[in-house]
């Protein structure tokens, strides 16, 4: 009688699955422990693997943190953009939905801010982190500029320059997000959205002379 065949209990995970698991473990550790979470031992324990597996998939612990930074930043941006993509919404409504998603409870919880503090602290001395910061900032501003560009199709809105307008709005959103993350009692998310709406109203009324398009600059 032939022996009964048994499927192996464990399967070797693909490299991409292992990398994703390590990135997820890194983000969990950063949320829990902040700077103390940048530890191969802690990350490996969170992922349920040996510390040596980290260096097998990433050239260094800082490279793993950089990959985690990019994964988180692009994932959050994708979620916010998706919220703004309401079929049939006006340009103003889409921008407002972007603001609302930017101050959703999941984005202003302490653990997420812990992770971001680690990322920011590494940018000044780590080339990989700076490269991620450059790429994610460009993507974030491009999303804002796309939404702002739609405002220019509204009758009565003066022509304004997209790049500086995107920079200004990004700075406003970032500043409010930092304040809300540092002290959730300082103001309510709805108030932050209203402030961003006020900025948009001012832009659409031509209240920012330095942002208005000039004939020679387009």
Legacy VTK file of the C-alpha trace (Angstrom):
# vtk DataFile Version 3.0
C-alpha trace
ASCII
DATASET POLYDATA
POINTS 218 float
0.000 0.000 0.000
1.424 3.342 -1.015
2.318 5.730 1.763
-0.126 8.549 2.299
1.270 11.849 1.016
1.277 14.756 3.431
1.677 18.398 2.407
4.518 20.129 4.219
3.408 22.153 7.215
5.461 25.196 6.227
6.211 26.846 2.921
9.149 29.014 2.156
7.876 32.558 1.765
8.840 34.501 -1.340
11.323 37.346 -1.062
8.588 39.942 -1.629
6.409 38.445 1.107
9.354 38.414 3.520
10.175 42.036 2.713
6.573 43.102 3.242
6.464 41.279 6.577
9.664 42.971 7.728
8.361 46.381 6.673
5.116 45.796 8.543
7.048 44.666 11.620
9.250 47.762 11.401
6.242 50.078 11.290
4.707 48.276 14.253
7.924 48.667 16.263
8.250 52.346 15.394
4.659 52.985 16.427
5.171 51.166 19.730
8.680 52.253 20.688
9.634 55.288 18.585
13.416 55.534 18.162
13.924 52.439 20.306
12.035 50.519 17.641
14.958 50.892 15.213
16.367 47.609 16.468
17.075 44.518 14.391
16.330 42.354 17.414
12.948 43.952 18.079
11.916 44.027 14.425
12.922 40.403 13.903
11.006 39.356 17.016
7.926 41.255 15.828
8.153 39.551 12.440
8.840 36.153 13.997
12.124 35.633 12.130
15.824 35.643 12.891
17.680 38.971 12.875
19.900 37.633 10.107
16.942 37.584 7.734
16.855 41.383 7.817
20.325 41.702 6.311
19.407 39.012 3.790
16.613 41.184 2.363
17.930 44.684 3.140
21.511 46.005 3.018
21.111 47.680 6.420
18.598 48.461 9.127
18.396 52.044 7.848
17.487 50.716 4.382
14.654 48.754 5.984
13.460 51.894 7.782
13.650 53.863 4.510
11.565 51.209 2.736
9.071 51.339 5.601
8.923 55.142 5.347
8.140 55.022 1.638
5.584 52.248 2.055
3.725 54.116 4.780
3.845 57.511 3.080
2.604 56.225 -0.270
-0.061 54.068 1.350
-1.470 57.007 3.301
-1.360 59.264 0.250
-3.176 56.639 -1.816
-5.879 56.366 0.844
-6.347 60.138 1.034
-6.458 60.511 -2.748
-8.979 57.693 -3.015
-11.242 59.492 -0.556
-11.083 62.624 -2.712
-12.024 60.759 -5.908
-15.782 60.966 -5.572
-17.579 60.538 -8.870
-19.473 63.675 -9.789
-17.885 65.812 -7.077
-16.961 69.406 -7.862
-13.327 70.568 -7.627
-14.078 72.241 -4.286
-15.760 69.114 -2.943
-12.807 66.940 -3.957
-10.387 69.259 -2.222
-12.530 69.319 0.903
-12.632 65.515 0.940
-8.834 65.525 0.698
-8.706 67.801 3.748
-11.131 65.605 5.691
-9.148 62.456 4.935
-5.929 64.203 6.003
-7.304 64.642 9.522
-9.041 61.287 9.889
-8.600 59.713 13.366
-6.243 57.032 12.033
-3.832 59.724 10.791
-3.549 61.703 14.003
-3.034 58.882 16.479
0.147 58.956 18.624
1.701 55.774 17.253
1.767 57.102 13.702
3.395 60.308 14.894
6.042 58.255 16.724
6.970 56.593 13.444
7.111 59.902 11.613
9.425 61.409 14.221
11.878 58.577 13.621
11.740 59.122 9.864
12.302 62.869 10.155
15.212 62.444 12.556
17.030 60.200 10.064
16.602 62.388 6.973
19.416 64.794 7.886
22.119 62.118 8.015
20.849 59.270 5.831
20.924 59.562 2.029
18.364 56.790 1.580
15.891 58.539 3.835
16.463 61.848 2.027
15.749 60.152 -1.295
12.487 58.745 0.070
11.548 62.153 1.459
12.158 63.737 -1.941
10.068 61.145 -3.784
7.153 61.150 -1.369
7.060 64.941 -1.115
6.939 65.226 -4.905
4.088 62.692 -5.012
2.193 64.485 -2.251
2.560 67.875 -3.870
1.567 66.441 -7.248
-1.681 65.217 -5.687
-2.353 68.677 -4.278
-1.450 70.403 -7.526
-3.823 68.111 -9.422
-6.696 69.109 -7.147
-5.708 72.771 -7.158
-5.473 72.710 -10.929
-9.130 71.720 -11.083
-10.020 74.894 -9.192
-8.664 76.963 -12.062
-11.496 75.645 -14.259
-14.089 77.351 -12.052
-15.464 80.582 -13.477
-14.232 83.614 -11.585
-11.194 81.956 -10.042
-8.095 83.956 -11.021
-5.195 82.141 -12.657
-2.678 81.155 -10.016
0.633 79.342 -10.125
0.271 75.696 -9.185
3.740 74.955 -7.826
3.909 77.680 -5.143
0.229 77.149 -4.325
0.926 73.450 -3.790
3.921 74.234 -1.583
1.872 76.641 0.541
-1.039 74.255 0.973
1.268 71.338 1.792
2.906 73.452 4.501
-0.472 74.386 5.971
-1.643 70.770 6.029
1.625 69.537 7.525
1.626 72.213 10.217
-1.936 71.517 11.280
-1.297 67.758 11.240
1.746 68.140 13.490
-0.175 70.316 15.960
-3.111 67.894 16.004
-0.763 64.932 16.519
1.168 66.638 19.317
-1.945 67.718 21.171
-5.290 66.280 20.026
-7.033 68.654 22.447
-5.681 71.772 20.734
-8.404 71.784 18.098
-10.831 69.405 16.430
-10.191 67.884 12.991
-13.231 69.750 11.688
-11.569 73.029 12.667
-8.447 72.078 10.737
-10.595 71.345 7.699
-12.280 74.746 8.052
-8.901 76.498 8.165
-7.864 74.727 4.958
-11.191 75.721 3.412
-10.555 79.338 4.407
-7.167 79.156 2.686
-8.845 77.772 -0.436
-11.443 80.556 -0.378
-8.670 83.130 -0.169
-6.837 81.509 -3.076
-9.968 81.456 -5.223
-10.659 85.126 -4.476
-7.152 86.211 -5.483
-6.111 87.143 -1.930
-2.565 85.831 -2.399
-0.854 88.229 -4.863
2.396 86.252 -4.862
0.524 83.176 -6.150
-1.235 84.875 -9.030
-0.027 83.896 -12.473
1.810 86.547 -14.422
1.879 86.768 -18.163
5.617 86.262 -18.369
5.577 83.244 -16.032
2.352 81.454 -16.992
LINES 1 219
218 0 1 2 3 4 5 6 7 8 9 10 11 12 13 14 15 16 17 18 19 20 21 22 23 24 25 26 27 28 29 30 31 32 33 34 35 36 37 38 39 40 41 42 43 44 45 46 47 48 49 50 51 52 53 54 55 56 57 58 59 60 61 62 63 64 65 66 67 68 69 70 71 72 73 74 75 76 77 78 79 80 81 82 83 84 85 86 87 88 89 90 91 92 93 94 95 96 97 98 99 100 101 102 103 104 105 106 107 108 109 110 111 112 113 114 115 116 117 118 119 120 121 122 123 124 125 126 127 128 129 130 131 132 133 134 135 136 137 138 139 140 141 142 143 144 145 146 147 148 149 150 151 152 153 154 155 156 157 158 159 160 161 162 163 164 165 166 167 168 169 170 171 172 173 174 175 176 177 178 179 180 181 182 183 184 185 186 187 188 189 190 191 192 193 194 195 196 197 198 199 200 201 202 203 204 205 206 207 208 209 210 211 212 213 214 215 216 217
